[in-house]
Amino acid sequence: MTYEHETLTMRKVYRRLVPFLFLLLVINYLDRVNIGFAALRMNQELGLSSTAFGFGAGVFFVGYALFEVPGNAVLSRIGARRWIGIILIGWGVASGAMAFVPNETSFYVLRFLVGAAEAGFMPGVIAYLATWFPSRYRSRANAGVVVATALASAIGSPMSSLLMKWNDGVLGMSGWRWMFIYEAMPAVLLGFVVFYWLTDAPERAKWLTQTEREWLSAELSAERRHLAATSKYSLVQVLKLRKVWALSALFSCFLCALYGVLLWAPQIVKSFGHLTDIEVGLLGSLPFCCAAIAMPLIARRSDRRNERRLHVAASMSVGGIALLLSACASNPYIAFMLLCVAAAGIWGSLGVFWSMTSTFLAGPAAALGIAVINTLAQVGGFIGPSSVGFIKDRTGSFSLALAVLAGFALLASLIAYRLDDSTTTQMKGAMFSAN
């Protein structure tokens, strides 16, 4: 196949899969982070302290971590199309139930259940993309999907604020409760659409020509053969890979910074001045707009240079330094601008990071490895939001909390910098024992 035909084929695959998976991830992150917007009113109504809210925001990741590896084992058995659809319906129902929490305990329980319901979705999507995109196209495809994590926050911030305002008091319910119901409905509906729209493998893609199917299958098969020895790794063998632990540590630090900022962003922005909820929603969207611009630019540069490690390290360094400077800034305008730069740096590395996870495992072992990395890293999703709430209650401000999050971002940068670029070296030196 000529380069022009190859480009046209991958463009067709990209247009078929990436926008739809992007939409699913937007819905996923809306249901995951709308708790941050609800907190503007929910905390007072339920009597939640900053520590209690931080713990509830973080306990989501406990449920997520416990059910993620089993979830990806199911994905390998029944296929991505069926499993992703089931997950969407499950988390939609659990997220909608958040509208009816009466107290602190039920808040903790439902956040845990939402995390358990969402488990397996993100690594399932990344593993699914690896079955459709050869490695030289993968960072761009990953970024095209995971940019939704930033755009969901940019869109969700003003949208959630408006839903809360417009529906406050309807049928005697607070606006934040209606927000959970409205934002959960698309997940349930799209769960059924998944069964029609997604295709399990290139060989079954009727929307590609025979020549396109054969070429893409051959390309992906060649990559799998290169990593054939890893395709049947068991869970124990995957856990013996040093690369898995290094990437888990990197991603854990990344999630500390990401979710520490993401789930507390509305309250952090509100602390900059006397702002209404609508103003908080509009201003709170700007850091994530910056992140949405940075992510595909960094991913495209990474693909062109075929380099991952330094792109992640540099991006996280920018994010960590900007976050630290924001914590130290006394002028709220400067602090907010630095928060925008921090969001661009931290989120900018996400698409490239997920490309790193599929360069040393193949087949079912790749889905298992991604699930293990994401599971082990969820400790960061718990520590980040929880530590912000704990520090805020004891210091009365977000400055020290932001500095701590900056430290995690810089540690992630250091780990990325020390990773080995060579896939061959990774495979030879990464294992204590493979057989």
Rosetta blueprint (number, residue, H / E / L):
1 M L
2 T L
3 Y H
4 E H
5 H H
6 E H
7 T H
8 L H
9 T H
10 M H
11 R H
12 K H
13 V H
14 Y H
15 R H
16 R H
17 L H
18 V H
19 P H
20 F H
21 L H
22 F H
23 L H
24 L H
25 L H
26 V H
27 I H
28 N H
29 Y H
30 L H
31 D H
32 R H
33 V H
34 N H
35 I H
36 G H
37 F H
38 A H
39 A H
40 L H
41 R H
42 M H
43 N H
44 Q H
45 E H
46 L H
47 G L
48 L L
49 S L
50 S H
51 T H
52 A H
53 F H
54 G H
55 F H
56 G H
57 A H
58 G H
59 V H
60 F H
61 F H
62 V H
63 G H
64 Y H
65 A H
66 L H
67 F H
68 E H
69 V H
70 P H
71 G H
72 N H
73 A H
74 V H
75 L H
76 S H
77 R H
78 I H
79 G L
80 A H
81 R H
82 R H
83 W H
84 I H
85 G H
86 I H
87 I H
88 L H
89 I H
90 G H
91 W H
92 G H
93 V H
94 A H
95 S H
96 G H
97 A H
98 M H
99 A H
100 F H
101 V L
102 P L
103 N L
104 E H
105 T H
106 S H
107 F H
108 Y H
109 V H
110 L H
111 R H
112 F H
113 L H
114 V H
115 G H
116 A H
117 A H
118 E H
119 A L
120 G L
121 F H
122 M H
123 P H
124 G H
125 V H
126 I H
127 A H
128 Y H
129 L H
130 A H
131 T L
132 W L
133 F L
134 P L
135 S H
136 R H
137 Y H
138 R H
139 S H
140 R H
141 A H
142 N H
143 A H
144 G H
145 V H
146 V H
147 V L
148 A H
149 T H
150 A H
151 L H
152 A H
153 S H
154 A H
155 I H
156 G H
157 S H
158 P H
159 M H
160 S H
161 S H
162 L H
163 L H
164 M H
165 K H
166 W H
167 N L
168 D L
169 G L
170 V H
171 L H
172 G H
173 M L
174 S L
175 G H
176 W H
177 R H
178 W H
179 M H
180 F H
181 I H
182 Y H
183 E H
184 A H
185 M H
186 P H
187 A H
188 V H
189 L H
190 L H
191 G H
192 F H
193 V H
194 V H
195 F H
196 Y H
197 W H
198 L L
199 T L
200 D L
201 A L
202 P H
203 E H
204 R H
205 A L
206 K L
207 W L
208 L L
209 T L
210 Q H
211 T H
212 E H
213 R H
214 E H
215 W H
216 L H
217 S H
218 A H
219 E H
220 L H
221 S H
222 A H
223 E H
224 R H
225 R H
226 H H
227 L L
228 A H
229 A H
230 T H
231 S L
232 K L
233 Y L
234 S L
235 L H
236 V H
237 Q H
238 V H
239 L H
240 K L
241 L E
242 R H
243 K H
244 V H
245 W H
246 A H
247 L H
248 S H
249 A H
250 L H
251 F H
252 S H
253 C H
254 F H
255 L H
256 C H
257 A H
258 L H
259 Y H
260 G H
261 V H
262 L H
263 L L
264 W L
265 A H
266 P H
267 Q H
268 I H
269 V H
270 K H
271 S H
272 F L
273 G L
274 H L
275 L L
276 T L
277 D H
278 I H
279 E H
280 V H
281 G H
282 L H
283 L H
284 G H
285 S H
286 L H
287 P H
288 F H
289 C H
290 C H
291 A H
292 A H
293 I H
294 A H
295 M H
296 P H
297 L H
298 I H
299 A H
300 R H
301 R H
302 S H
303 D H
304 R H
305 R H
306 N L
307 E L
308 R L
309 R H
310 L H
311 H H
312 V H
313 A H
314 A H
315 S H
316 M H
317 S H
318 V H
319 G H
320 G H
321 I H
322 A H
323 L H
324 L H
325 L H
326 S H
327 A H
328 C H
329 A L
330 S L
331 N L
332 P H
333 Y H
334 I H
335 A H
336 F H
337 M H
338 L H
339 L H
340 C H
341 V H
342 A H
343 A H
344 A H
345 G H
346 I H
347 W H
348 G H
349 S L
350 L H
351 G H
352 V H
353 F H
354 W H
355 S H
356 M H
357 T L
358 S L
359 T L
360 F L
361 L L
362 A L
363 G H
364 P H
365 A H
366 A H
367 A H
368 L H
369 G H
370 I H
371 A H
372 V H
373 I H
374 N H
375 T H
376 L H
377 A H
378 Q H
379 V H
380 G H
381 G H
382 F H
383 I H
384 G H
385 P H
386 S H
387 S H
388 V H
389 G H
390 F H
391 I H
392 K H
393 D H
394 R H
395 T H
396 G L
397 S L
398 F L
399 S H
400 L H
401 A H
402 L H
403 A H
404 V H
405 L H
406 A H
407 G H
408 F H
409 A H
410 L H
411 L H
412 A H
413 S H
414 L H
415 I H
416 A H
417 Y H
418 R H
419 L L
420 D L
421 D L
422 S L
423 T H
424 T H
425 T H
426 Q H
427 M H
428 K H
429 G H
430 A L
431 M E
432 F L
433 S L
434 A L
435 N L
